[in-house]
Amino acid sequence: MTHTIGVIGVGGVGGYFGGKLTALISTQSADVYFVARGQHLAAIQEQGLLLSTDEGDCVCKPTLATDRVAALPQLDICLVCVKSYDLRAVLAQLQPKLHEKSIILPLLNGVDIYDRVKEAIPSAAVLPACVYIGTHIEAAGKVTQRGGACTILMGPDPRAPERVLQPLFIALADSGIKYQWFDDVAPAIWTKYLFIAAFGLVGAAYDKTLGQIVQSPHLNGLVQSVMGEIEAIAKKKHIALPDTIVADSLKKGGQFAFETKTSFQRDVEQRDKPDERDLFSDTIIGLGTALGIDTPITQSLSLRINQIKGSIHSSRSRL
């Protein structure tokens, strides 16, 4: 049986996993559809997606590459890899393309992504997930991966744990995509979030790389404080994080190349374009307010970033 797979957003993350999934086309076990835009899409339509990885390079040709969700068939499996500011619109377009047995795997940063997707498309199975990978669009039509575990961490839909997920597992295994399954994936999602939100907010607010942050006692202290605020929220929500989560996350920051910047920081640097403040500062502040937890450091960083961005693309809280 041939399954239909959609990859919505063919940037670094979507390009890597979508590119690997195109291997299923040759075995006729799946048709794979890309949704991208602009020059990146045009290059993919003309020559396929060039995927450069630590394992080697390959040209990945989907069944169809388009900028219109409406052009897709009914999807059995859907990887959602867009930025958070595009998520609401994308989900509204996707809803009619999914059926009651569809599986959605959202690969965005954020601790409330499952809730956002499930609210928009309650009938599909939505798997809470996060991913560890180092990828970026190097040029139009080319996605490069260097480093990272290249692994999807995921768990069952809390509101539909009985749903049949075998088609997804088979598709990932047959295309060589690594994944780990957790009965409760929330700690893994919050662990990544604690790291990337703290370093992302401080890096964006002060225009510093991970290496510069680690070397600065002041900036490293701000990162630790943000992590502490997130940890307090997680504990209030009964997320089972290890007692050493902050120390472990700080140590991890020193393991990256000195010049590394988070994707959030790179987005903030583009002052005329939107960014994912809704995932980071807005979510932390909003959850803190709802749970009665003070978040003064996150609030101060948010104010600083807002001043950097000005009034363009004001942050939009979903809480």
Protein Blocks (a to p, Z undefined) as FASTA:
>chain_A
ZZddddehjafklmmmmmmmmmmmmnopaccddddehjllmmmmmnopadddfkbccddd
dfbdcfbfklpccdfbdcdfbdfklmmmmmmmmmmmpcfkbccdddbedjklmmmmmmmm
mmbccdddddddddddfbghiacdeejjhiacddddfklmmbcfklmmmmmmmnopacdd
dfblmlmmmmmmmmmmmmmmmmmmnopafklmmmpmklmmmmmmmmmmmmmmmmmnopac
dfklmmmmmmmmmmpcfklccfklmmmmmmmbccfklmmmmmmmmmmmmnopacfklmmm
mmmmmmmnomnopacdfZZ
